[in-house]
Amino acid sequence: MEKKCPRCNETMILECSLKIYEGTGALFTHKQDYYVYKEGIGWGDELPIYFAVCPKCGYLEPYVKNPEKLK
């Protein structure tokens, strides 16, 4: 799958993760895993959220692989 940047039409880098660091000094909480799910399907059918990053302009876009699994 290839994804083009909607701003500058450059080929985006896929399957990137998002890390959020919270805290002060050397103490950080590392949160890396984000998921999307549909009410009623249960926890076993979560889809991980990935990010596409444009190496030219820096545009960032979230996406899921195989969204048809949410049906």
mmCIF file of the N, C-alpha and C atoms, coordinates in Angstrom:
data_MODEL
# 
_entry.id   MODEL 
# 
loop_
_atom_site.group_PDB 
_atom_site.id 
_atom_site.type_symbol 
_atom_site.label_atom_id 
_atom_site.label_alt_id 
_atom_site.label_comp_id 
_atom_site.label_asym_id 
_atom_site.label_entity_id 
_atom_site.label_seq_id 
_atom_site.pdbx_PDB_ins_code 
_atom_site.Cartn_x 
_atom_site.Cartn_y 
_atom_site.Cartn_z 
_atom_site.occupancy 
_atom_site.B_iso_or_equiv 
_atom_site.pdbx_formal_charge 
_atom_site.auth_seq_id 
_atom_site.auth_comp_id 
_atom_site.auth_asym_id 
_atom_site.auth_atom_id 
_atom_site.pdbx_PDB_model_num 
ATOM 1   N N  . MET A 1 1  ? 0.846   -1.181 0.000  1.00 0.00 ? 1  MET A N  1 
ATOM 2   C CA . MET A 1 1  ? 0.000   0.000  0.000  1.00 0.00 ? 1  MET A CA 1 
ATOM 3   C C  . MET A 1 1  ? 0.885   1.236  0.000  1.00 0.00 ? 1  MET A C  1 
ATOM 4   N N  . GLU A 1 2  ? 0.646   2.131  -0.909 1.00 0.00 ? 2  GLU A N  1 
ATOM 5   C CA . GLU A 1 2  ? 1.373   3.398  -0.951 1.00 0.00 ? 2  GLU A CA 1 
ATOM 6   C C  . GLU A 1 2  ? 0.395   4.516  -0.639 1.00 0.00 ? 2  GLU A C  1 
ATOM 7   N N  . LYS A 1 3  ? 0.842   5.487  0.137  1.00 0.00 ? 3  LYS A N  1 
ATOM 8   C CA . LYS A 1 3  ? -0.025  6.596  0.522  1.00 0.00 ? 3  LYS A CA 1 
ATOM 9   C C  . LYS A 1 3  ? 0.673   7.893  0.143  1.00 0.00 ? 3  LYS A C  1 
ATOM 10  N N  . LYS A 1 4  ? -0.047  8.761  -0.542 1.00 0.00 ? 4  LYS A N  1 
ATOM 11  C CA . LYS A 1 4  ? 0.488   10.064 -0.946 1.00 0.00 ? 4  LYS A CA 1 
ATOM 12  C C  . LYS A 1 4  ? 0.027   11.140 0.023  1.00 0.00 ? 4  LYS A C  1 
ATOM 13  N N  . CYS A 1 5  ? 0.894   12.087 0.293  1.00 0.00 ? 5  CYS A N  1 
ATOM 14  C CA . CYS A 1 5  ? 0.576   13.198 1.186  1.00 0.00 ? 5  CYS A CA 1 
ATOM 15  C C  . CYS A 1 5  ? -0.477  14.095 0.527  1.00 0.00 ? 5  CYS A C  1 
ATOM 16  N N  . PRO A 1 6  ? -1.570  14.417 1.250  1.00 0.00 ? 6  PRO A N  1 
ATOM 17  C CA . PRO A 1 6  ? -2.594  15.276 0.670  1.00 0.00 ? 6  PRO A CA 1 
ATOM 18  C C  . PRO A 1 6  ? -2.155  16.736 0.517  1.00 0.00 ? 6  PRO A C  1 
ATOM 19  N N  . ARG A 1 7  ? -1.065  17.111 1.144  1.00 0.00 ? 7  ARG A N  1 
ATOM 20  C CA . ARG A 1 7  ? -0.577  18.495 1.062  1.00 0.00 ? 7  ARG A CA 1 
ATOM 21  C C  . ARG A 1 7  ? 0.422   18.701 -0.072 1.00 0.00 ? 7  ARG A C  1 
ATOM 22  N N  . CYS A 1 8  ? 1.400   17.774 -0.215 1.00 0.00 ? 8  CYS A N  1 
ATOM 23  C CA . CYS A 1 8  ? 2.466   18.013 -1.195 1.00 0.00 ? 8  CYS A CA 1 
ATOM 24  C C  . CYS A 1 8  ? 2.655   16.858 -2.180 1.00 0.00 ? 8  CYS A C  1 
ATOM 25  N N  . ASN A 1 9  ? 1.851   15.810 -2.057 1.00 0.00 ? 9  ASN A N  1 
ATOM 26  C CA . ASN A 1 9  ? 1.863   14.652 -2.960 1.00 0.00 ? 9  ASN A CA 1 
ATOM 27  C C  . ASN A 1 9  ? 3.127   13.796 -2.874 1.00 0.00 ? 9  ASN A C  1 
ATOM 28  N N  . GLU A 1 10 ? 3.888   13.934 -1.823 1.00 0.00 ? 10 GLU A N  1 
ATOM 29  C CA . GLU A 1 10 ? 5.087   13.099 -1.599 1.00 0.00 ? 10 GLU A CA 1 
ATOM 30  C C  . GLU A 1 10 ? 4.644   11.735 -1.061 1.00 0.00 ? 10 GLU A C  1 
ATOM 31  N N  . THR A 1 11 ? 5.404   10.688 -1.349 1.00 0.00 ? 11 THR A N  1 
ATOM 32  C CA . THR A 1 11 ? 5.104   9.363  -0.802 1.00 0.00 ? 11 THR A CA 1 
ATOM 33  C C  . THR A 1 11 ? 5.387   9.370  0.698  1.00 0.00 ? 11 THR A C  1 
ATOM 34  N N  . MET A 1 12 ? 4.393   8.935  1.476  1.00 0.00 ? 12 MET A N  1 
ATOM 35  C CA . MET A 1 12 ? 4.508   8.985  2.932  1.00 0.00 ? 12 MET A CA 1 
ATOM 36  C C  . MET A 1 12 ? 5.177   7.730  3.481  1.00 0.00 ? 12 MET A C  1 
ATOM 37  N N  . ILE A 1 13 ? 5.779   7.861  4.648  1.00 0.00 ? 13 ILE A N  1 
ATOM 38  C CA . ILE A 1 13 ? 6.384   6.741  5.380  1.00 0.00 ? 13 ILE A CA 1 
ATOM 39  C C  . ILE A 1 13 ? 5.274   6.121  6.220  1.00 0.00 ? 13 ILE A C  1 
ATOM 40  N N  . LEU A 1 14 ? 5.038   4.814  6.050  1.00 0.00 ? 14 LEU A N  1 
ATOM 41  C CA . LEU A 1 14 ? 3.932   4.141  6.718  1.00 0.00 ? 14 LEU A CA 1 
ATOM 42  C C  . LEU A 1 14 ? 4.377   3.370  7.957  1.00 0.00 ? 14 LEU A C  1 
ATOM 43  N N  . GLU A 1 15 ? 3.395   2.929  8.743  1.00 0.00 ? 15 GLU A N  1 
ATOM 44  C CA . GLU A 1 15 ? 3.572   2.096  9.935  1.00 0.00 ? 15 GLU A CA 1 
ATOM 45  C C  . GLU A 1 15 ? 4.446   2.729  11.006 1.00 0.00 ? 15 GLU A C  1 
ATOM 46  N N  . CYS A 1 16 ? 4.304   4.039  11.180 1.00 0.00 ? 16 CYS A N  1 
ATOM 47  C CA . CYS A 1 16 ? 5.009   4.726  12.260 1.00 0.00 ? 16 CYS A CA 1 
ATOM 48  C C  . CYS A 1 16 ? 4.152   4.648  13.526 1.00 0.00 ? 16 CYS A C  1 
ATOM 49  N N  . SER A 1 17 ? 4.784   4.771  14.679 1.00 0.00 ? 17 SER A N  1 
ATOM 50  C CA . SER A 1 17 ? 4.091   4.753  15.963 1.00 0.00 ? 17 SER A CA 1 
ATOM 51  C C  . SER A 1 17 ? 4.193   6.123  16.606 1.00 0.00 ? 17 SER A C  1 
ATOM 52  N N  . LEU A 1 18 ? 3.296   6.394  17.517 1.00 0.00 ? 18 LEU A N  1 
ATOM 53  C CA . LEU A 1 18 ? 3.284   7.652  18.240 1.00 0.00 ? 18 LEU A CA 1 
ATOM 54  C C  . LEU A 1 18 ? 3.685   7.384  19.681 1.00 0.00 ? 18 LEU A C  1 
ATOM 55  N N  . LYS A 1 19 ? 4.634   8.141  20.189 1.00 0.00 ? 19 LYS A N  1 
ATOM 56  C CA . LYS A 1 19 ? 5.040   8.022  21.591 1.00 0.00 ? 19 LYS A CA 1 
ATOM 57  C C  . LYS A 1 19 ? 4.759   9.348  22.279 1.00 0.00 ? 19 LYS A C  1 
ATOM 58  N N  . ILE A 1 20 ? 4.138   9.267  23.437 1.00 0.00 ? 20 ILE A N  1 
ATOM 59  C CA . ILE A 1 20 ? 3.857   10.453 24.236 1.00 0.00 ? 20 ILE A CA 1 
ATOM 60  C C  . ILE A 1 20 ? 4.558   10.289 25.572 1.00 0.00 ? 20 ILE A C  1 
ATOM 61  N N  . TYR A 1 21 ? 5.392   11.238 25.910 1.00 0.00 ? 21 TYR A N  1 
ATOM 62  C CA . TYR A 1 21 ? 6.100   11.198 27.184 1.00 0.00 ? 21 TYR A CA 1 
ATOM 63  C C  . TYR A 1 21 ? 5.488   12.217 28.118 1.00 0.00 ? 21 TYR A C  1 
ATOM 64  N N  . GLU A 1 22 ? 5.141   11.768 29.304 1.00 0.00 ? 22 GLU A N  1 
ATOM 65  C CA . GLU A 1 22 ? 4.580   12.642 30.324 1.00 0.00 ? 22 GLU A CA 1 
ATOM 66  C C  . GLU A 1 22 ? 5.444   12.540 31.571 1.00 0.00 ? 22 GLU A C  1 
ATOM 67  N N  . GLY A 1 23 ? 5.581   13.613 32.284 1.00 0.00 ? 23 GLY A N  1 
ATOM 68  C CA . GLY A 1 23 ? 6.343   13.570 33.521 1.00 0.00 ? 23 GLY A CA 1 
ATOM 69  C C  . GLY A 1 23 ? 7.388   14.661 33.569 1.00 0.00 ? 23 GLY A C  1 
ATOM 70  N N  . THR A 1 24 ? 8.129   14.679 34.653 1.00 0.00 ? 24 THR A N  1 
ATOM 71  C CA . THR A 1 24 ? 9.181   15.674 34.816 1.00 0.00 ? 24 THR A CA 1 
ATOM 72  C C  . THR A 1 24 ? 10.495  14.979 35.111 1.00 0.00 ? 24 THR A C  1 
ATOM 73  N N  . GLY A 1 25 ? 11.562  15.623 34.796 1.00 0.00 ? 25 GLY A N  1 
ATOM 74  C CA . GLY A 1 25 ? 12.885  15.053 35.043 1.00 0.00 ? 25 GLY A CA 1 
ATOM 75  C C  . GLY A 1 25 ? 13.079  13.775 34.248 1.00 0.00 ? 25 GLY A C  1 
ATOM 76  N N  . ALA A 1 26 ? 13.599  12.744 34.884 1.00 0.00 ? 26 ALA A N  1 
ATOM 77  C CA . ALA A 1 26 ? 13.889  11.480 34.217 1.00 0.00 ? 26 ALA A CA 1 
ATOM 78  C C  . ALA A 1 26 ? 12.741  10.484 34.315 1.00 0.00 ? 26 ALA A C  1 
ATOM 79  N N  . LEU A 1 27 ? 11.645  10.862 34.967 1.00 0.00 ? 27 LEU A N  1 
ATOM 80  C CA . LEU A 1 27 ? 10.522  9.944  35.128 1.00 0.00 ? 27 LEU A CA 1 
ATOM 81  C C  . LEU A 1 27 ? 9.494   10.199 34.034 1.00 0.00 ? 27 LEU A C  1 
ATOM 82  N N  . PHE A 1 28 ? 9.314   9.227  33.154 1.00 0.00 ? 28 PHE A N  1 
ATOM 83  C CA . PHE A 1 28 ? 8.392   9.372  32.038 1.00 0.00 ? 28 PHE A CA 1 
ATOM 84  C C  . PHE A 1 28 ? 7.460   8.187  31.973 1.00 0.00 ? 28 PHE A C  1 
ATOM 85  N N  . THR A 1 29 ? 6.253   8.434  31.537 1.00 0.00 ? 29 THR A N  1 
ATOM 86  C CA . THR A 1 29 ? 5.313   7.372  31.226 1.00 0.00 ? 29 THR A CA 1 
ATOM 87  C C  . THR A 1 29 ? 5.318   7.217  29.723 1.00 0.00 ? 29 THR A C  1 
ATOM 88  N N  . HIS A 1 30 ? 5.563   6.024  29.243 1.00 0.00 ? 30 HIS A N  1 
ATOM 89  C CA . HIS A 1 30 ? 5.633   5.778  27.814 1.00 0.00 ? 30 HIS A CA 1 
ATOM 90  C C  . HIS A 1 30 ? 4.342   5.131  27.353 1.00 0.00 ? 30 HIS A C  1 
ATOM 91  N N  . LYS A 1 31 ? 3.568   5.846  26.531 1.00 0.00 ? 31 LYS A N  1 
ATOM 92  C CA . LYS A 1 31 ? 2.322   5.327  25.980 1.00 0.00 ? 31 LYS A CA 1 
ATOM 93  C C  . LYS A 1 31 ? 2.527   5.174  24.476 1.00 0.00 ? 31 LYS A C  1 
ATOM 94  N N  . GLN A 1 32 ? 2.467   3.953  23.976 1.00 0.00 ? 32 GLN A N  1 
ATOM 95  C CA . GLN A 1 32 ? 2.754   3.752  22.566 1.00 0.00 ? 32 GLN A CA 1 
ATOM 96  C C  . GLN A 1 32 ? 1.614   3.102  21.800 1.00 0.00 ? 32 GLN A C  1 
ATOM 97  N N  . ASP A 1 33 ? 0.799   2.310  22.438 1.00 0.00 ? 33 ASP A N  1 
ATOM 98  C CA . ASP A 1 33 ? -0.197  1.541  21.729 1.00 0.00 ? 33 ASP A CA 1 
ATOM 99  C C  . ASP A 1 33 ? -1.563  2.215  21.767 1.00 0.00 ? 33 ASP A C  1 
ATOM 100 N N  . TYR A 1 34 ? -2.100  2.499  20.586 1.00 0.00 ? 34 TYR A N  1 
ATOM 101 C CA . TYR A 1 34 ? -3.430  3.072  20.449 1.00 0.00 ? 34 TYR A CA 1 
ATOM 102 C C  . TYR A 1 34 ? -4.241  2.135  19.562 1.00 0.00 ? 34 TYR A C  1 
ATOM 103 N N  . TYR A 1 35 ? -5.519  1.966  19.883 1.00 0.00 ? 35 TYR A N  1 
ATOM 104 C CA . TYR A 1 35 ? -6.362  1.030  19.142 1.00 0.00 ? 35 TYR A CA 1 
ATOM 105 C C  . TYR A 1 35 ? -7.710  1.660  18.847 1.00 0.00 ? 35 TYR A C  1 
ATOM 106 N N  . VAL A 1 36 ? -8.352  1.158  17.804 1.00 0.00 ? 36 VAL A N  1 
ATOM 107 C CA . VAL A 1 36 ? -9.727  1.530  17.497 1.00 0.00 ? 36 VAL A CA 1 
ATOM 108 C C  . VAL A 1 36 ? -10.544 0.242  17.520 1.00 0.00 ? 36 VAL A C  1 
ATOM 109 N N  . TYR A 1 37 ? -11.758 0.329  18.022 1.00 0.00 ? 37 TYR A N  1 
ATOM 110 C CA . TYR A 1 37 ? -12.624 -0.844 18.047 1.00 0.00 ? 37 TYR A CA 1 
ATOM 111 C C  . TYR A 1 37 ? -14.067 -0.377 17.918 1.00 0.00 ? 37 TYR A C  1 
ATOM 112 N N  . LYS A 1 38 ? -14.935 -1.279 17.557 1.00 0.00 ? 38 LYS A N  1 
ATOM 113 C CA . LYS A 1 38 ? -16.348 -0.974 17.424 1.00 0.00 ? 38 LYS A CA 1 
ATOM 114 C C  . LYS A 1 38 ? -17.078 -1.546 18.628 1.00 0.00 ? 38 LYS A C  1 
ATOM 115 N N  . GLU A 1 39 ? -17.963 -0.755 19.211 1.00 0.00 ? 39 GLU A N  1 
ATOM 116 C CA . GLU A 1 39 ? -18.750 -1.208 20.362 1.00 0.00 ? 39 GLU A CA 1 
ATOM 117 C C  . GLU A 1 39 ? -19.399 -2.550 20.061 1.00 0.00 ? 39 GLU A C  1 
ATOM 118 N N  . GLY A 1 40 ? -19.290 -3.473 20.987 1.00 0.00 ? 40 GLY A N  1 
ATOM 119 C CA . GLY A 1 40 ? -19.972 -4.738 20.846 1.00 0.00 ? 40 GLY A CA 1 
ATOM 120 C C  . GLY A 1 40 ? -19.146 -5.862 20.257 1.00 0.00 ? 40 GLY A C  1 
ATOM 121 N N  . ILE A 1 41 ? -17.979 -5.536 19.626 1.00 0.00 ? 41 ILE A N  1 
ATOM 122 C CA . ILE A 1 41 ? -17.202 -6.652 19.081 1.00 0.00 ? 41 ILE A CA 1 
ATOM 123 C C  . ILE A 1 41 ? -16.248 -7.240 20.111 1.00 0.00 ? 41 ILE A C  1 
ATOM 124 N N  . GLY A 1 42 ? -16.014 -6.560 21.167 1.00 0.00 ? 42 GLY A N  1 
ATOM 125 C CA . GLY A 1 42 ? -15.137 -7.106 22.201 1.00 0.00 ? 42 GLY A CA 1 
ATOM 126 C C  . GLY A 1 42 ? -13.703 -6.664 22.029 1.00 0.00 ? 42 GLY A C  1 
ATOM 127 N N  . TRP A 1 43 ? -12.918 -6.945 23.037 1.00 0.00 ? 43 TRP A N  1 
ATOM 128 C CA . TRP A 1 43 ? -11.523 -6.503 23.060 1.00 0.00 ? 43 TRP A CA 1 
ATOM 129 C C  . TRP A 1 43 ? -10.635 -7.274 22.108 1.00 0.00 ? 43 TRP A C  1 
ATOM 130 N N  . GLY A 1 44 ? -11.021 -8.470 21.694 1.00 0.00 ? 44 GLY A N  1 
ATOM 131 C CA . GLY A 1 44 ? -10.164 -9.259 20.828 1.00 0.00 ? 44 GLY A CA 1 
ATOM 132 C C  . GLY A 1 44 ? -10.052 -8.741 19.416 1.00 0.00 ? 44 GLY A C  1 
ATOM 133 N N  . ASP A 1 45 ? -10.949 -7.844 18.983 1.00 0.00 ? 45 ASP A N  1 
ATOM 134 C CA . ASP A 1 45 ? -10.946 -7.353 17.615 1.00 0.00 ? 45 ASP A CA 1 
ATOM 135 C C  . ASP A 1 45 ? -10.511 -5.898 17.500 1.00 0.00 ? 45 ASP A C  1 
ATOM 136 N N  . GLU A 1 46 ? -9.630  -5.469 18.340 1.00 0.00 ? 46 GLU A N  1 
ATOM 137 C CA . GLU A 1 46 ? -9.092  -4.114 18.260 1.00 0.00 ? 46 GLU A CA 1 
ATOM 138 C C  . GLU A 1 46 ? -8.157  -4.021 17.061 1.00 0.00 ? 46 GLU A C  1 
ATOM 139 N N  . LEU A 1 47 ? -8.143  -2.856 16.424 1.00 0.00 ? 47 LEU A N  1 
ATOM 140 C CA . LEU A 1 47 ? -7.211  -2.610 15.331 1.00 0.00 ? 47 LEU A CA 1 
ATOM 141 C C  . LEU A 1 47 ? -6.207  -1.558 15.781 1.00 0.00 ? 47 LEU A C  1 
ATOM 142 N N  . PRO A 1 48 ? -4.903  -1.843 15.676 1.00 0.00 ? 48 PRO A N  1 
ATOM 143 C CA . PRO A 1 48 ? -3.911  -0.849 16.081 1.00 0.00 ? 48 PRO A CA 1 
ATOM 144 C C  . PRO A 1 48 ? -3.925  0.354  15.143 1.00 0.00 ? 48 PRO A C  1 
ATOM 145 N N  . ILE A 1 49 ? -3.700  1.529  15.702 1.00 0.00 ? 49 ILE A N  1 
ATOM 146 C CA . ILE A 1 49 ? -3.630  2.751  14.917 1.00 0.00 ? 49 ILE A CA 1 
ATOM 147 C C  . ILE A 1 49 ? -2.164  3.003  14.568 1.00 0.00 ? 49 ILE A C  1 
ATOM 148 N N  . TYR A 1 50 ? -1.912  3.163  13.275 1.00 0.00 ? 50 TYR A N  1 
ATOM 149 C CA . TYR A 1 50 ? -0.581  3.500  12.773 1.00 0.00 ? 50 TYR A CA 1 
ATOM 150 C C  . TYR A 1 50 ? -0.610  4.938  12.281 1.00 0.00 ? 50 TYR A C  1 
ATOM 151 N N  . PHE A 1 51 ? 0.562   5.478  12.001 1.00 0.00 ? 51 PHE A N  1 
ATOM 152 C CA . PHE A 1 51 ? 0.658   6.840  11.507 1.00 0.00 ? 51 PHE A CA 1 
ATOM 153 C C  . PHE A 1 51 ? 1.496   6.869  10.243 1.00 0.00 ? 51 PHE A C  1 
ATOM 154 N N  . ALA A 1 52 ? 1.051   7.664  9.277  1.00 0.00 ? 52 ALA A N  1 
ATOM 155 C CA . ALA A 1 52 ? 1.804   7.914  8.061  1.00 0.00 ? 52 ALA A CA 1 
ATOM 156 C C  . ALA A 1 52 ? 2.423   9.305  8.204  1.00 0.00 ? 52 ALA A C  1 
ATOM 157 N N  . VAL A 1 53 ? 3.713   9.432  7.866  1.00 0.00 ? 53 VAL A N  1 
ATOM 158 C CA . VAL A 1 53 ? 4.426   10.698 8.019  1.00 0.00 ? 53 VAL A CA 1 
ATOM 159 C C  . VAL A 1 53 ? 4.999   11.107 6.671  1.00 0.00 ? 53 VAL A C  1 
ATOM 160 N N  . CYS A 1 54 ? 4.796   12.364 6.299  1.00 0.00 ? 54 CYS A N  1 
ATOM 161 C CA . CYS A 1 54 ? 5.374   12.880 5.064  1.00 0.00 ? 54 CYS A CA 1 
ATOM 162 C C  . CYS A 1 54 ? 6.803   13.338 5.349  1.00 0.00 ? 54 CYS A C  1 
ATOM 163 N N  . PRO A 1 55 ? 7.795   12.784 4.624  1.00 0.00 ? 55 PRO A N  1 
ATOM 164 C CA . PRO A 1 55 ? 9.183   13.182 4.867  1.00 0.00 ? 55 PRO A CA 1 
ATOM 165 C C  . PRO A 1 55 ? 9.522   14.565 4.311  1.00 0.00 ? 55 PRO A C  1 
ATOM 166 N N  . LYS A 1 56 ? 8.620   15.132 3.516  1.00 0.00 ? 56 LYS A N  1 
ATOM 167 C CA . LYS A 1 56 ? 8.885   16.436 2.908  1.00 0.00 ? 56 LYS A CA 1 
ATOM 168 C C  . LYS A 1 56 ? 8.319   17.597 3.727  1.00 0.00 ? 56 LYS A C  1 
ATOM 169 N N  . CYS A 1 57 ? 7.015   17.516 4.067  1.00 0.00 ? 57 CYS A N  1 
ATOM 170 C CA . CYS A 1 57 ? 6.379   18.643 4.768  1.00 0.00 ? 57 CYS A CA 1 
ATOM 171 C C  . CYS A 1 57 ? 6.050   18.349 6.228  1.00 0.00 ? 57 CYS A C  1 
ATOM 172 N N  . GLY A 1 58 ? 6.157   17.069 6.655  1.00 0.00 ? 58 GLY A N  1 
ATOM 173 C CA . GLY A 1 58 ? 5.912   16.723 8.046  1.00 0.00 ? 58 GLY A CA 1 
ATOM 174 C C  . GLY A 1 58 ? 4.463   16.425 8.395  1.00 0.00 ? 58 GLY A C  1 
ATOM 175 N N  . TYR A 1 59 ? 3.593   16.386 7.409  1.00 0.00 ? 59 TYR A N  1 
ATOM 176 C CA . TYR A 1 59 ? 2.186   16.077 7.662  1.00 0.00 ? 59 TYR A CA 1 
ATOM 177 C C  . TYR A 1 59 ? 2.080   14.692 8.295  1.00 0.00 ? 59 TYR A C  1 
ATOM 178 N N  . LEU A 1 60 ? 1.205   14.547 9.287  1.00 0.00 ? 60 LEU A N  1 
ATOM 179 C CA . LEU A 1 60 ? 1.014   13.303 10.028 1.00 0.00 ? 60 LEU A CA 1 
ATOM 180 C C  . LEU A 1 60 ? -0.447  12.892 9.915  1.00 0.00 ? 60 LEU A C  1 
ATOM 181 N N  . GLU A 1 61 ? -0.680  11.611 9.573  1.00 0.00 ? 61 GLU A N  1 
ATOM 182 C CA . GLU A 1 61 ? -2.055  11.130 9.405  1.00 0.00 ? 61 GLU A CA 1 
ATOM 183 C C  . GLU A 1 61 ? -2.216  9.748  10.026 1.00 0.00 ? 61 GLU A C  1 
ATOM 184 N N  . PRO A 1 62 ? -3.205  9.576  10.928 1.00 0.00 ? 62 PRO A N  1 
ATOM 185 C CA . PRO A 1 62 ? -3.455  8.247  11.503 1.00 0.00 ? 62 PRO A CA 1 
ATOM 186 C C  . PRO A 1 62 ? -4.249  7.378  10.528 1.00 0.00 ? 62 PRO A C  1 
ATOM 187 N N  . TYR A 1 63 ? -4.043  6.059  10.606 1.00 0.00 ? 63 TYR A N  1 
ATOM 188 C CA . TYR A 1 63 ? -4.811  5.117  9.801  1.00 0.00 ? 63 TYR A CA 1 
ATOM 189 C C  . TYR A 1 63 ? -4.781  3.745  10.452 1.00 0.00 ? 63 TYR A C  1 
ATOM 190 N N  . VAL A 1 64 ? -5.689  2.859  10.038 1.00 0.00 ? 64 VAL A N  1 
ATOM 191 C CA . VAL A 1 64 ? -5.705  1.471  10.482 1.00 0.00 ? 64 VAL A CA 1 
ATOM 192 C C  . VAL A 1 64 ? -5.555  0.580  9.263  1.00 0.00 ? 64 VAL A C  1 
ATOM 193 N N  . LYS A 1 65 ? -4.913  -0.570 9.472  1.00 0.00 ? 65 LYS A N  1 
ATOM 194 C CA . LYS A 1 65 ? -4.833  -1.560 8.415  1.00 0.00 ? 65 LYS A CA 1 
ATOM 195 C C  . LYS A 1 65 ? -6.091  -2.416 8.493  1.00 0.00 ? 65 LYS A C  1 
ATOM 196 N N  . ASN A 1 66 ? -6.580  -2.880 7.371  1.00 0.00 ? 66 ASN A N  1 
ATOM 197 C CA . ASN A 1 66 ? -7.733  -3.773 7.300  1.00 0.00 ? 66 ASN A CA 1 
ATOM 198 C C  . ASN A 1 66 ? -8.959  -3.231 8.055  1.00 0.00 ? 66 ASN A C  1 
ATOM 199 N N  . PRO A 1 67 ? -9.430  -2.028 7.725  1.00 0.00 ? 67 PRO A N  1 
ATOM 200 C CA . PRO A 1 67 ? -10.589 -1.460 8.435  1.00 0.00 ? 67 PRO A CA 1 
ATOM 201 C C  . PRO A 1 67 ? -11.866 -2.288 8.258  1.00 0.00 ? 67 PRO A C  1 
ATOM 202 N N  . GLU A 1 68 ? -11.894 -3.151 7.240  1.00 0.00 ? 68 GLU A N  1 
ATOM 203 C CA . GLU A 1 68 ? -13.080 -3.990 7.034  1.00 0.00 ? 68 GLU A CA 1 
ATOM 204 C C  . GLU A 1 68 ? -13.335 -4.945 8.195  1.00 0.00 ? 68 GLU A C  1 
ATOM 205 N N  . LYS A 1 69 ? -12.335 -5.169 9.044  1.00 0.00 ? 69 LYS A N  1 
ATOM 206 C CA . LYS A 1 69 ? -12.514 -6.033 10.211 1.00 0.00 ? 69 LYS A CA 1 
ATOM 207 C C  . LYS A 1 69 ? -13.459 -5.427 11.250 1.00 0.00 ? 69 LYS A C  1 
ATOM 208 N N  . LEU A 1 70 ? -13.748 -4.136 11.129 1.00 0.00 ? 70 LEU A N  1 
ATOM 209 C CA . LEU A 1 70 ? -14.659 -3.470 12.068 1.00 0.00 ? 70 LEU A CA 1 
ATOM 210 C C  . LEU A 1 70 ? -16.119 -3.707 11.704 1.00 0.00 ? 70 LEU A C  1 
ATOM 211 N N  . LYS A 1 71 ? -16.386 -4.243 10.535 1.00 0.00 ? 71 LYS A N  1 
ATOM 212 C CA . LYS A 1 71 ? -17.776 -4.480 10.098 1.00 0.00 ? 71 LYS A CA 1 
ATOM 213 C C  . LYS A 1 71 ? -18.415 -5.614 10.867 1.00 0.00 ? 71 LYS A C  1 
# 
